[in-house]
Amino acid sequence: MAKKIVLAGGSGFLGENLADYLQHRNYDIVILSRQPEKVEKGIRYIQWDGRSISSWASELDGSHAVVNFTGKSVNCIYTKKNREEIVSSRIDSVHVLKEAIDRCSRPPQAFIQAGSLAIFGDTTLLCDEDSPHGSGFSVEVCQRWEEEFFKEKIPGTRQVLFRIGFALGRNGGAFEPLQKLASFNLGGTVGSGKQYISWLHVDDLNAMFLYAIESERFSGIYNATGPQPVTNKEFMKTLRAVMGKGWAPPTPSPFVWLGAYTLLRTEPSLALTGRNCVPSRIVEQGFEFSYTSLEDAFRDLLQPVSE
């Protein structure tokens, strides 16, 4: 009998990538989503609101693991309302999932939470799991998120939190718009270009989740990023080179601010800040990356997918 994995908030880019990855390894996948209930490509979508216990909670009883991706996208302007939703969507989902697990007669053996490297703030200093946290709204969100997740232990259920970096994958995520910019010879340096991008290939991220699901050694906090962070300038230069593009005009910070607010309706800090993070704990536990070279990762993602 296939092991059931419940992906809460799993209808986004990361969740659907993990669902496909696990399904190809013979896991039974259930996605908790605000969408109407349906079955698509063998995956069951169960409706929930991310805040309150209802019939969805029965899916956790007897499941092998729960992975929580729930949270309002930070790709927005940080109005008071959006700030409140960014916080509440994260805290509420953690709280209600823990409540549901606590009610299980056969609780999942692992509860894995998708977090963020944003907890380190905007820094060029090398950060591992034990590095000091930064300051600002995004840092405060991450701190409250992690505190809620680890506030109390769940008997019989391992708790793992991945601080996820800049995940590169096809058909969505943050890589797609950068690829489009480069295709129009607009993939130049953003701002100073000195801000770091802690990147990883989505295949490596999925493998990390699988390790955390199946290995009893996994517990606590891990930086889920690749071992070779790069500056924004190097990132965009490498992307242009792999795509066969030459020099592209830079986008100075004032233009980033203007474009972010007026055209993209998002926070300019998402493009102008960065962090230089490494995955010390997961490497120490023997994880091996398939993609440590940014160039190799780009070449894989840009090649045609065979049917």
Secondary structure, 3 states (H helix, E strand, C coil): CCCEEEEECCCCHHHHHHHHHHHCCCCEEEEEECCCCEEECCEEEEECCCCCCCHHHHHCCCCCEEEECCCCCCCCCCCHHHHHHHHHHHHHHHHHHHHHHHCCCCCCCEEEEEEEHHHHCCEEEEECCCCCCCCCHHHHHHHHHHHHHHCCCECCEEEEEEEECEEECCCCCCHHHHHHHHHCCCCCCECCCCCEECEEEHHHHHHHHHHHHHCCCCCEEEEECCCCCEEHHHHHHHHHHHCCCCCCCCECHHHHHHHHHHHHCCCCHHHHCCEEECCHHHHHCCCCCCCCCHHHHHHHHHCCCCC
